[in-house]
Every structure is written in structure tokens, then in C-alpha cells.
Amino acid sequence: MKRAFATIAIGLVLSGCGALTHTAAPTSGRVAGHVTVRACGGANTENQTGCQAHPSPGVTLAFKQVAGGDISFATTDAGGAYAITLPPGDYLVSPRDASSLGPMRRWGGPNVVTVRAGKTMTADFVYTIQLL
């Protein structure tokens, strides 16, 4: 009886050894967010107050690694959303072709983002247009 129990116990232990797998630590992180355009001022209607914000599709953001100088790009979808996976580090962020939307001073959002392995950082950007 003892021998049968020992055989079963050893079999269970050995069969369970293959079930455990080693998972590697994440080597990248993500930056995700939205790009919107705000139109402020102008001829507002009675029901319209403040600045109207709209998603900005097709905007390309450049992420330039501060330490290494590598540049990666993310482009917004139809809803103004973007996401990019990058190695850990600090990145300067700017629109790839700001001339199409105007001077950089009109862009609101972080100039530098810090990517951490296994984490998602949210960074939203807003371009403001002052209407007359």
C-alpha cells in the first residue's frame, strides 16, 4: 500500500514539473492616447459653449529616444487614437509634420514621455485653433 502511494505521488510530482513555464520579464512598454483638435471662439450658437473638441485622424507623432536618438512613429486612427510599443526610456514627442496643422506652440500635451517595461503610459495631445 505504501509503495503504491509513493509511486502515485512521484508520478504526480513529475507530471506537474512540465506544467510550470518560465515567463520572461517584459522588454517594452506602451504609450497610448488621443489627438484632438479644439476650435475656440468664433460664432458659437446658443447651445454651444466653450471650445469644441474633435478627434484628429491621420496625425503622425514622432517618438525620439533621448538616449539613443532612435525615432519611432505612431499615426492616429479615425477616432484620433494611437498606440505605440517602445523600449523603456525617455522620448521626445512631436507631430511629425507640424506645418500641416500649425506652429508647435498650439500643441498641448507632454513634450517628453517615459516608457517603462510592462506598463502603458497615457499621453493625450490637443491642437487648439482660435477662431475669430
C-alpha positions in Angstrom: 0.0 0.0 0.0 2.8 2.4 0.9 4.7 1.6 -2.2 1.6 2.2 -4.4 1.0 5.6 -2.7 4.7 6.5 -3.2 4.6 5.6 -6.9 1.4 7.7 -7.4 2.9 10.7 -5.5 6.1 10.6 -7.5 4.2 10.3 -10.8 2.1 13.4 -9.8 5.1 15.4 -8.9 6.9 14.5 -12.1 3.9 15.2 -14.3 3.5 18.6 -12.8 7.1 19.7 -13.5 6.4 20.3 -17.1 3.3 22.4 -16.3 5.4 25.3 -14.9 6.8 27.6 -17.5 9.2 30.5 -17.1 7.9 33.8 -18.3 10.4 36.4 -19.3 10.2 40.0 -17.9 8.7 42.4 -20.4 11.2 44.3 -22.5 9.0 47.0 -23.8 6.2 49.4 -22.7 3.4 51.2 -24.5 2.3 54.8 -25.0 -1.3 55.3 -25.9 -3.7 58.2 -26.1 -5.7 60.5 -28.3 -5.1 63.6 -30.5 -7.9 66.1 -30.7 -8.4 69.5 -32.3 -10.2 72.2 -30.3 -11.8 75.1 -32.1 -12.2 78.0 -29.7 -14.1 81.3 -30.2 -15.9 82.2 -33.4 -19.6 82.3 -33.8 -20.9 79.9 -31.2 -24.6 79.0 -31.3 -26.8 79.3 -28.1 -26.4 75.7 -27.2 -22.6 75.7 -27.9 -20.3 76.8 -25.1 -16.6 76.8 -24.8 -14.2 75.1 -27.2 -15.5 72.2 -29.3 -13.1 69.2 -29.4 -13.0 66.8 -32.3 -10.8 63.6 -32.9 -7.9 64.2 -35.3 -7.4 61.2 -37.5 -4.2 60.7 -39.6 -1.9 62.7 -37.3 1.6 61.1 -37.1 3.5 61.5 -33.8 7.3 61.1 -33.7 8.8 59.5 -30.6 12.6 60.2 -30.5 14.6 58.3 -27.9 16.6 60.8 -25.8 19.4 58.4 -25.0 19.7 56.7 -28.3 18.3 59.0 -30.9 16.1 56.3 -32.5 12.8 57.6 -33.8 9.5 55.7 -34.0 6.2 56.9 -35.4 2.5 56.3 -34.4 -0.5 57.5 -36.5 -3.9 58.2 -35.2 -6.9 56.2 -36.3 -10.3 57.5 -37.4 -11.2 58.3 -33.7 -7.9 60.1 -33.0 -6.5 57.3 -31.0 -2.9 56.0 -31.3 -0.8 53.4 -29.5 2.9 52.5 -29.9 5.2 49.9 -28.3 8.7 51.1 -27.4 11.7 50.0 -25.5 12.0 51.6 -22.0 13.4 55.1 -21.8 12.6 58.8 -22.2 11.2 60.0 -25.5 10.7 63.5 -27.0 7.3 63.6 -28.6 6.2 65.9 -31.5 3.9 65.8 -34.5 5.9 64.5 -37.5 4.7 67.3 -39.8 3.5 70.1 -37.6 3.4 72.5 -40.6 0.2 70.9 -41.8 -1.6 71.9 -38.5 0.3 75.0 -37.4 3.0 76.1 -35.0 4.1 73.8 -32.2 3.1 76.3 -29.6 -0.5 75.4 -30.3 0.0 71.8 -29.3 -0.8 70.8 -25.8 0.5 67.6 -24.3 3.7 66.2 -22.8 6.9 67.0 -24.6 8.7 64.0 -23.0 7.2 60.6 -22.1 8.8 58.0 -20.0 8.3 54.4 -21.1 8.6 51.6 -18.5 8.7 47.9 -19.3 5.4 46.2 -19.0 3.5 49.4 -18.4 1.2 51.6 -20.6 1.5 55.3 -20.3 -1.3 57.6 -21.4 -0.4 60.8 -23.3 -3.1 62.9 -24.9 -2.4 65.8 -27.3 -4.6 68.7 -28.2 -4.2 71.2 -31.1 -6.0 74.5 -30.4 -7.3 76.7 -33.1 -8.5 80.2 -32.2 -11.4 81.2 -34.4 -12.2 84.9 -35.0 
